[in-house]
Amino acid sequence: MAILGQIRSKPWLLMGVIALALLAFLVNPESIDKVFGKNPDVLGKVNGEKITREEFNDQLFVLQQQAQQQNQPQNGLEEQAWQLLVQSKLIKQQFEKMGFEMTDDLFWSQLQYDQMFAQNQQLFDEKGNFKLQELKKEIETLQNTNPQGYSQWLKTRKSIEYRIMARQVFANISTGITTGKKEAEELMRERDMLADIDFVKVDYAGYLAKNKIKVTTEDLQNYINQHPVMFKTEPSRNLGVVYFPAKPSAADDAATLKEINRLYIGTDTGENFQNTKSDSLFVLANSDVPFNNQYVPATQVPQGLQGKIETATIGQAFGPYKEQDFYVVSKLLDKKPSDSTLSKHILIAYKGGERSTATRTKEEAKKIADSLMAVIKANPAKFAEGLKLSDEPNAVERNGSVGWTTPSSSFAPGYLNFLATNAKGSTGIAETEFGYHIINVEDKKAGAMGYKIAHLAKTVKPSEATENLVDKNSRRFIQQVEGKSFNDFVNIAKKSNYQYTNAAQAKRFDGQIQGLGTDKDAEILTWAFDKKREKGNTEIFTVEGTGDKIVVYLNGKQEKGLADPESVRTQIETIVQNKLAAKKIAEKIGKASSLDAVAKMFTTTKQSAQVNMLQPSVTGAMEPKVAGAAFGIQKGKVSNPIEGGTGVYVLVKKSETVNKQPGDAKQFTESISQRNAGMFGQAWMKSLQDNADIDDYRIEIWDKLGSQQQ
């Protein structure tokens, strides 16, 4: 199934509109029924339309696959999934409001333009025609022979439908984004107009350096009240976090070095790394890093061996040397040219194999592989036909080729071992964790020298004494801050030089806490959002496997609505402080008689500039209010104080000139329309979400489940 193989090979492309997904509740549905009655699976609503647990699980699975394939962390996927699902619902609602319907005809006609298909030339024939009928036949076969695969296709189709709806909606809306003749003419006039001004600027930073202004919680709240749309927020918690890492001490480092030297040159039994008769078994028994039987090029040896391994003799050892958190002794066991091998294969997978979606048993897979091998052995040309049975995506299109590999390539050991022990032209069967491979060795060529090295490595890790000290310090700290204010918590942490961070807007399903990033983050968020938790509560957490300690202080509980002022202080304090400064500066200036008087009042100088409405730069700072005032004031008149972004300005306009730019009105109009259309989509989507009636039941459901399970 060539076309569906293309889909399976890129699971991250299954995401919807703006990429879709949400939180998997790994609980027994029956227990939910007992708690919630008739609607246990509704996690929320968007303008009255339900977001179900099944939808969420499907979308979350897609995001998890994407993260796994790209070696990305999976923390926070639940919240990302929720946001993406909300957006997809909003798009669907707009699609239906416009009178559209997602019919079969619309789906199949638009399929070739979807990102999953449009960029893959293998899904089109030599004339550029999309292989639609071939795809439909494959899906029909899938429905009849592979229920699991067909179920996956239905999920894929759902996400494609969202993307089709999004394209239809945005295409229709953007069509209406035009620039009228009068509007274009006015914009062109503003583009060409220049104003020459003299001005005095009272810089906020300079003023505040001499005049301290404290921003109170009330000041922050007033600013939030003036800009409510900017500060709509979901439930969050303001957390103070102090991290106590269990780092190895100097004594721990010395003890590890002593231990590896003992293993290297002498042990109680008399056997050591120098005289052992079995390097692999000695490493297996004593090293914190497993033995690697493969040959590696000189470029891939540890830093401590760089420049040494090329001239080393067999049996020569190096070390101990430090490599990150390890002390290492390395012994050269063998060296030989590292052959590169070109090969192709047919994979017969079975249920339970690595990344396998096959339903056959291992025994059935072995019979198929043996039968196919017999056919190919009798007639090697049959290998191409056998590729149709391969469970590897796109096997037919790639002729089963895996390209050139070396012994150090990231391939299954069983596959590499077959290549190493078989000559050019050989065909045979090898078993790996992926299934049974019928492998053909197409070509071989000598490469750079490869080195087989045994590494005896010991991890430098904290001793029990070090972990006890970390435990003692963390427990003493939590006793010191128990019942104290948040300021006390912060001051004591900083005075003791502990690692402190403030996660001011931690969300329940973020999965990770800003400034922390440990395996305990999710547990800390669960603790912080417990309904019994009160402001001022503290708790200590232990990171499994490391001995690290985390002390958390709950500084505030933000419910849905406008943001708590203190939770956004770091974001808006400077803005609010500048506004307070602007008010004081303007009051002091009053009705200025001249620029010289203002300059003298604040011990600054008069400056000159040329400003433009469409590019309102004043000596490097973008100041649209200043440019607006320059064109709105009479020539020669002293302006009132103007509250700019970087300071308070007072100006005098000297003249206005016209600098006609090249290009006609039609070109200008088209460029403005394109710019507006490009900016519109994201702004429109945000507006939809800001004005939607979104109900999020996740925290409520979680709380009830938690109380039932305790």
Disulfide bonds with the S-S distance in Angstrom:
none
